[in-house]
Amino acid sequence: MTFHDRDQVEALLDGLVIVELSDSEFDGPSGRGPKHWHGYDVVARA
């Protein structure tokens, strides 16, 4: 797993054309019990 905020995600995509960048938040399980997750979905091209 990696942990980045939105600014860091955008920096990782520097030099690419971002077609879509969306984020989601949800509660779900983890190896240590319940957790609040924040995830990013990315579609980008060179």
mmCIF file of the N, C-alpha and C atoms, coordinates in Angstrom:
data_MODEL
# 
_entry.id   MODEL 
# 
loop_
_atom_site.group_PDB 
_atom_site.id 
_atom_site.type_symbol 
_atom_site.label_atom_id 
_atom_site.label_alt_id 
_atom_site.label_comp_id 
_atom_site.label_asym_id 
_atom_site.label_entity_id 
_atom_site.label_seq_id 
_atom_site.pdbx_PDB_ins_code 
_atom_site.Cartn_x 
_atom_site.Cartn_y 
_atom_site.Cartn_z 
_atom_site.occupancy 
_atom_site.B_iso_or_equiv 
_atom_site.pdbx_formal_charge 
_atom_site.auth_seq_id 
_atom_site.auth_comp_id 
_atom_site.auth_asym_id 
_atom_site.auth_atom_id 
_atom_site.pdbx_PDB_model_num 
ATOM 1   N N  . MET A 1 1  ? 0.830   -1.169 0.000   1.00 0.00 ? 1  MET A N  1 
ATOM 2   C CA . MET A 1 1  ? 0.000   0.000  0.000   1.00 0.00 ? 1  MET A CA 1 
ATOM 3   C C  . MET A 1 1  ? 0.881   1.240  0.000   1.00 0.00 ? 1  MET A C  1 
ATOM 4   N N  . THR A 1 2  ? 0.359   2.285  -0.570  1.00 0.00 ? 2  THR A N  1 
ATOM 5   C CA . THR A 1 2  ? 0.997   3.593  -0.507  1.00 0.00 ? 2  THR A CA 1 
ATOM 6   C C  . THR A 1 2  ? -0.017  4.596  0.000   1.00 0.00 ? 2  THR A C  1 
ATOM 7   N N  . PHE A 1 3  ? 0.462   5.655  0.584   1.00 0.00 ? 3  PHE A N  1 
ATOM 8   C CA . PHE A 1 3  ? -0.422  6.641  1.185   1.00 0.00 ? 3  PHE A CA 1 
ATOM 9   C C  . PHE A 1 3  ? -0.043  8.024  0.676   1.00 0.00 ? 3  PHE A C  1 
ATOM 10  N N  . HIS A 1 4  ? -0.935  8.626  -0.094  1.00 0.00 ? 4  HIS A N  1 
ATOM 11  C CA . HIS A 1 4  ? -0.692  9.935  -0.685  1.00 0.00 ? 4  HIS A CA 1 
ATOM 12  C C  . HIS A 1 4  ? -1.942  10.790 -0.576  1.00 0.00 ? 4  HIS A C  1 
ATOM 13  N N  . ASP A 1 5  ? -1.746  12.112 -0.453  1.00 0.00 ? 5  ASP A N  1 
ATOM 14  C CA . ASP A 1 5  ? -2.892  13.007 -0.547  1.00 0.00 ? 5  ASP A CA 1 
ATOM 15  C C  . ASP A 1 5  ? -3.065  13.399 -2.018  1.00 0.00 ? 5  ASP A C  1 
ATOM 16  N N  . ARG A 1 6  ? -4.109  14.145 -2.324  1.00 0.00 ? 6  ARG A N  1 
ATOM 17  C CA . ARG A 1 6  ? -4.419  14.456 -3.727  1.00 0.00 ? 6  ARG A CA 1 
ATOM 18  C C  . ARG A 1 6  ? -3.278  15.219 -4.409  1.00 0.00 ? 6  ARG A C  1 
ATOM 19  N N  . ASP A 1 7  ? -2.669  16.161 -3.718  1.00 0.00 ? 7  ASP A N  1 
ATOM 20  C CA . ASP A 1 7  ? -1.556  16.908 -4.315  1.00 0.00 ? 7  ASP A CA 1 
ATOM 21  C C  . ASP A 1 7  ? -0.400  15.979 -4.681  1.00 0.00 ? 7  ASP A C  1 
ATOM 22  N N  . GLN A 1 8  ? -0.123  15.002 -3.840  1.00 0.00 ? 8  GLN A N  1 
ATOM 23  C CA . GLN A 1 8  ? 0.952   14.051 -4.121  1.00 0.00 ? 8  GLN A CA 1 
ATOM 24  C C  . GLN A 1 8  ? 0.594   13.154 -5.302  1.00 0.00 ? 8  GLN A C  1 
ATOM 25  N N  . VAL A 1 9  ? -0.668  12.759 -5.407  1.00 0.00 ? 9  VAL A N  1 
ATOM 26  C CA . VAL A 1 9  ? -1.110  11.950 -6.544  1.00 0.00 ? 9  VAL A CA 1 
ATOM 27  C C  . VAL A 1 9  ? -0.933  12.736 -7.836  1.00 0.00 ? 9  VAL A C  1 
ATOM 28  N N  . GLU A 1 10 ? -1.345  13.992 -7.831  1.00 0.00 ? 10 GLU A N  1 
ATOM 29  C CA . GLU A 1 10 ? -1.189  14.828 -9.022  1.00 0.00 ? 10 GLU A CA 1 
ATOM 30  C C  . GLU A 1 10 ? 0.284   15.006 -9.373  1.00 0.00 ? 10 GLU A C  1 
ATOM 31  N N  . ALA A 1 11 ? 1.155   15.133 -8.379  1.00 0.00 ? 11 ALA A N  1 
ATOM 32  C CA . ALA A 1 11 ? 2.587   15.267 -8.636  1.00 0.00 ? 11 ALA A CA 1 
ATOM 33  C C  . ALA A 1 11 ? 3.153   13.987 -9.269  1.00 0.00 ? 11 ALA A C  1 
ATOM 34  N N  . LEU A 1 12 ? 2.665   12.828 -8.832  1.00 0.00 ? 12 LEU A N  1 
ATOM 35  C CA . LEU A 1 12 ? 3.106   11.555 -9.418  1.00 0.00 ? 12 LEU A CA 1 
ATOM 36  C C  . LEU A 1 12 ? 2.711   11.455 -10.892 1.00 0.00 ? 12 LEU A C  1 
ATOM 37  N N  . LEU A 1 13 ? 1.657   12.149 -11.272 1.00 0.00 ? 13 LEU A N  1 
ATOM 38  C CA . LEU A 1 13 ? 1.158   12.105 -12.646 1.00 0.00 ? 13 LEU A CA 1 
ATOM 39  C C  . LEU A 1 13 ? 1.735   13.213 -13.516 1.00 0.00 ? 13 LEU A C  1 
ATOM 40  N N  . ASP A 1 14 ? 2.671   13.992 -12.975 1.00 0.00 ? 14 ASP A N  1 
ATOM 41  C CA . ASP A 1 14 ? 3.274   15.093 -13.724 1.00 0.00 ? 14 ASP A CA 1 
ATOM 42  C C  . ASP A 1 14 ? 3.877   14.576 -15.032 1.00 0.00 ? 14 ASP A C  1 
ATOM 43  N N  . GLY A 1 15 ? 3.559   15.243 -16.115 1.00 0.00 ? 15 GLY A N  1 
ATOM 44  C CA . GLY A 1 15 ? 4.045   14.826 -17.430 1.00 0.00 ? 15 GLY A CA 1 
ATOM 45  C C  . GLY A 1 15 ? 3.072   13.954 -18.187 1.00 0.00 ? 15 GLY A C  1 
ATOM 46  N N  . LEU A 1 16 ? 2.003   13.521 -17.528 1.00 0.00 ? 16 LEU A N  1 
ATOM 47  C CA . LEU A 1 16 ? 0.964   12.716 -18.170 1.00 0.00 ? 16 LEU A CA 1 
ATOM 48  C C  . LEU A 1 16 ? -0.283  13.575 -18.372 1.00 0.00 ? 16 LEU A C  1 
ATOM 49  N N  . VAL A 1 17 ? -1.107  13.184 -19.320 1.00 0.00 ? 17 VAL A N  1 
ATOM 50  C CA . VAL A 1 17 ? -2.401  13.835 -19.516 1.00 0.00 ? 17 VAL A CA 1 
ATOM 51  C C  . VAL A 1 17 ? -3.400  13.108 -18.624 1.00 0.00 ? 17 VAL A C  1 
ATOM 52  N N  . ILE A 1 18 ? -3.974  13.823 -17.688 1.00 0.00 ? 18 ILE A N  1 
ATOM 53  C CA . ILE A 1 18 ? -4.952  13.224 -16.780 1.00 0.00 ? 18 ILE A CA 1 
ATOM 54  C C  . ILE A 1 18 ? -6.308  13.237 -17.471 1.00 0.00 ? 18 ILE A C  1 
ATOM 55  N N  . VAL A 1 19 ? -6.810  12.055 -17.797 1.00 0.00 ? 19 VAL A N  1 
ATOM 56  C CA . VAL A 1 19 ? -8.123  11.921 -18.420 1.00 0.00 ? 19 VAL A CA 1 
ATOM 57  C C  . VAL A 1 19 ? -9.192  11.992 -17.336 1.00 0.00 ? 19 VAL A C  1 
ATOM 58  N N  . GLU A 1 20 ? -8.938  11.303 -16.220 1.00 0.00 ? 20 GLU A N  1 
ATOM 59  C CA . GLU A 1 20 ? -9.872  11.340 -15.088 1.00 0.00 ? 20 GLU A CA 1 
ATOM 60  C C  . GLU A 1 20 ? -9.103  11.082 -13.807 1.00 0.00 ? 20 GLU A C  1 
ATOM 61  N N  . LEU A 1 21 ? -9.431  11.848 -12.797 1.00 0.00 ? 21 LEU A N  1 
ATOM 62  C CA . LEU A 1 21 ? -8.863  11.656 -11.462 1.00 0.00 ? 21 LEU A CA 1 
ATOM 63  C C  . LEU A 1 21 ? -9.994  11.874 -10.475 1.00 0.00 ? 21 LEU A C  1 
ATOM 64  N N  . SER A 1 22 ? -10.426 10.796 -9.842  1.00 0.00 ? 22 SER A N  1 
ATOM 65  C CA . SER A 1 22 ? -11.517 10.899 -8.880  1.00 0.00 ? 22 SER A CA 1 
ATOM 66  C C  . SER A 1 22 ? -11.096 10.236 -7.580  1.00 0.00 ? 22 SER A C  1 
ATOM 67  N N  . ASP A 1 23 ? -11.704 10.663 -6.502  1.00 0.00 ? 23 ASP A N  1 
ATOM 68  C CA . ASP A 1 23 ? -11.398 10.050 -5.218  1.00 0.00 ? 23 ASP A CA 1 
ATOM 69  C C  . ASP A 1 23 ? -12.683 9.590  -4.552  1.00 0.00 ? 23 ASP A C  1 
ATOM 70  N N  . SER A 1 24 ? -12.532 8.620  -3.674  1.00 0.00 ? 24 SER A N  1 
ATOM 71  C CA . SER A 1 24 ? -13.683 8.080  -2.956  1.00 0.00 ? 24 SER A CA 1 
ATOM 72  C C  . SER A 1 24 ? -13.285 7.815  -1.512  1.00 0.00 ? 24 SER A C  1 
ATOM 73  N N  . GLU A 1 25 ? -14.258 7.883  -0.642  1.00 0.00 ? 25 GLU A N  1 
ATOM 74  C CA . GLU A 1 25 ? -14.065 7.575  0.769   1.00 0.00 ? 25 GLU A CA 1 
ATOM 75  C C  . GLU A 1 25 ? -15.113 6.552  1.178   1.00 0.00 ? 25 GLU A C  1 
ATOM 76  N N  . PHE A 1 26 ? -14.688 5.580  1.974   1.00 0.00 ? 26 PHE A N  1 
ATOM 77  C CA . PHE A 1 26 ? -15.620 4.558  2.424   1.00 0.00 ? 26 PHE A CA 1 
ATOM 78  C C  . PHE A 1 26 ? -15.083 3.874  3.662   1.00 0.00 ? 26 PHE A C  1 
ATOM 79  N N  . ASP A 1 27 ? -15.958 3.283  4.431   1.00 0.00 ? 27 ASP A N  1 
ATOM 80  C CA . ASP A 1 27 ? -15.575 2.482  5.586   1.00 0.00 ? 27 ASP A CA 1 
ATOM 81  C C  . ASP A 1 27 ? -15.530 1.028  5.164   1.00 0.00 ? 27 ASP A C  1 
ATOM 82  N N  . GLY A 1 28 ? -14.491 0.331  5.587   1.00 0.00 ? 28 GLY A N  1 
ATOM 83  C CA . GLY A 1 28 ? -14.357 -1.070 5.219   1.00 0.00 ? 28 GLY A CA 1 
ATOM 84  C C  . GLY A 1 28 ? -13.347 -1.769 6.107   1.00 0.00 ? 28 GLY A C  1 
ATOM 85  N N  . PRO A 1 29 ? -13.146 -3.058 5.868   1.00 0.00 ? 29 PRO A N  1 
ATOM 86  C CA . PRO A 1 29 ? -12.244 -3.838 6.710   1.00 0.00 ? 29 PRO A CA 1 
ATOM 87  C C  . PRO A 1 29 ? -10.771 -3.598 6.364   1.00 0.00 ? 29 PRO A C  1 
ATOM 88  N N  . SER A 1 30 ? -9.920  -3.890 7.322   1.00 0.00 ? 30 SER A N  1 
ATOM 89  C CA . SER A 1 30 ? -8.479  -3.914 7.109   1.00 0.00 ? 30 SER A CA 1 
ATOM 90  C C  . SER A 1 30 ? -7.925  -5.077 7.922   1.00 0.00 ? 30 SER A C  1 
ATOM 91  N N  . GLY A 1 31 ? -6.649  -5.277 7.859   1.00 0.00 ? 31 GLY A N  1 
ATOM 92  C CA . GLY A 1 31 ? -6.038  -6.365 8.630   1.00 0.00 ? 31 GLY A CA 1 
ATOM 93  C C  . GLY A 1 31 ? -6.110  -6.149 10.127  1.00 0.00 ? 31 GLY A C  1 
ATOM 94  N N  . ARG A 1 32 ? -6.408  -4.925 10.536  1.00 0.00 ? 32 ARG A N  1 
ATOM 95  C CA . ARG A 1 32 ? -6.475  -4.595 11.963  1.00 0.00 ? 32 ARG A CA 1 
ATOM 96  C C  . ARG A 1 32 ? -7.883  -4.222 12.414  1.00 0.00 ? 32 ARG A C  1 
ATOM 97  N N  . GLY A 1 33 ? -8.886  -4.511 11.605  1.00 0.00 ? 33 GLY A N  1 
ATOM 98  C CA . GLY A 1 33 ? -10.256 -4.164 11.959  1.00 0.00 ? 33 GLY A CA 1 
ATOM 99  C C  . GLY A 1 33 ? -10.805 -3.090 11.042  1.00 0.00 ? 33 GLY A C  1 
ATOM 100 N N  . PRO A 1 34 ? -11.923 -2.487 11.412  1.00 0.00 ? 34 PRO A N  1 
ATOM 101 C CA . PRO A 1 34 ? -12.554 -1.476 10.560  1.00 0.00 ? 34 PRO A CA 1 
ATOM 102 C C  . PRO A 1 34 ? -11.638 -0.278 10.320  1.00 0.00 ? 34 PRO A C  1 
ATOM 103 N N  . LYS A 1 35 ? -11.757 0.306  9.131   1.00 0.00 ? 35 LYS A N  1 
ATOM 104 C CA . LYS A 1 35 ? -10.923 1.446  8.764   1.00 0.00 ? 35 LYS A CA 1 
ATOM 105 C C  . LYS A 1 35 ? -11.696 2.353  7.818   1.00 0.00 ? 35 LYS A C  1 
ATOM 106 N N  . HIS A 1 36 ? -11.396 3.634  7.870   1.00 0.00 ? 36 HIS A N  1 
ATOM 107 C CA . HIS A 1 36 ? -11.938 4.585  6.912   1.00 0.00 ? 36 HIS A CA 1 
ATOM 108 C C  . HIS A 1 36 ? -10.927 4.714  5.784   1.00 0.00 ? 36 HIS A C  1 
ATOM 109 N N  . TRP A 1 37 ? -11.315 4.336  4.567   1.00 0.00 ? 37 TRP A N  1 
ATOM 110 C CA . TRP A 1 37 ? -10.426 4.340  3.417   1.00 0.00 ? 37 TRP A CA 1 
ATOM 111 C C  . TRP A 1 37 ? -10.671 5.565  2.549   1.00 0.00 ? 37 TRP A C  1 
ATOM 112 N N  . HIS A 1 38 ? -9.618  6.016  1.907   1.00 0.00 ? 38 HIS A N  1 
ATOM 113 C CA . HIS A 1 38 ? -9.711  7.104  0.928   1.00 0.00 ? 38 HIS A CA 1 
ATOM 114 C C  . HIS A 1 38 ? -8.890  6.638  -0.269  1.00 0.00 ? 38 HIS A C  1 
ATOM 115 N N  . GLY A 1 39 ? -9.544  6.463  -1.401  1.00 0.00 ? 39 GLY A N  1 
ATOM 116 C CA . GLY A 1 39 ? -8.869  5.914  -2.574  1.00 0.00 ? 39 GLY A CA 1 
ATOM 117 C C  . GLY A 1 39 ? -8.980  6.826  -3.786  1.00 0.00 ? 39 GLY A C  1 
ATOM 118 N N  . TYR A 1 40 ? -8.063  6.629  -4.718  1.00 0.00 ? 40 TYR A N  1 
ATOM 119 C CA . TYR A 1 40 ? -8.039  7.404  -5.970  1.00 0.00 ? 40 TYR A CA 1 
ATOM 120 C C  . TYR A 1 40 ? -8.157  6.463  -7.148  1.00 0.00 ? 40 TYR A C  1 
ATOM 121 N N  . ASP A 1 41 ? -8.937  6.870  -8.128  1.00 0.00 ? 41 ASP A N  1 
ATOM 122 C CA . ASP A 1 41 ? -9.023  6.182  -9.415  1.00 0.00 ? 41 ASP A CA 1 
ATOM 123 C C  . ASP A 1 41 ? -8.452  7.114  -10.458 1.00 0.00 ? 41 ASP A C  1 
ATOM 124 N N  . VAL A 1 42 ? -7.499  6.606  -11.246 1.00 0.00 ? 42 VAL A N  1 
ATOM 125 C CA . VAL A 1 42 ? -6.782  7.446  -12.200 1.00 0.00 ? 42 VAL A CA 1 
ATOM 126 C C  . VAL A 1 42 ? -6.827  6.827  -13.578 1.00 0.00 ? 42 VAL A C  1 
ATOM 127 N N  . VAL A 1 43 ? -7.114  7.662  -14.566 1.00 0.00 ? 43 VAL A N  1 
ATOM 128 C CA . VAL A 1 43 ? -6.944  7.302  -15.973 1.00 0.00 ? 43 VAL A CA 1 
ATOM 129 C C  . VAL A 1 43 ? -6.064  8.413  -16.548 1.00 0.00 ? 43 VAL A C  1 
ATOM 130 N N  . ALA A 1 44 ? -4.884  8.021  -17.035 1.00 0.00 ? 44 ALA A N  1 
ATOM 131 C CA . ALA A 1 44 ? -3.935  9.001  -17.573 1.00 0.00 ? 44 ALA A CA 1 
ATOM 132 C C  . ALA A 1 44 ? -3.232  8.390  -18.783 1.00 0.00 ? 44 ALA A C  1 
ATOM 133 N N  . ARG A 1 45 ? -2.691  9.268  -19.630 1.00 0.00 ? 45 ARG A N  1 
ATOM 134 C CA . ARG A 1 45 ? -1.962  8.779  -20.790 1.00 0.00 ? 45 ARG A CA 1 
ATOM 135 C C  . ARG A 1 45 ? -0.723  9.649  -21.009 1.00 0.00 ? 45 ARG A C  1 
ATOM 136 N N  . ALA A 1 46 ? 0.225   9.083  -21.700 1.00 0.00 ? 46 ALA A N  1 
ATOM 137 C CA . ALA A 1 46 ? 1.478   9.802  -21.982 1.00 0.00 ? 46 ALA A CA 1 
ATOM 138 C C  . ALA A 1 46 ? 1.273   10.825 -23.074 1.00 0.00 ? 46 ALA A C  1 
# 
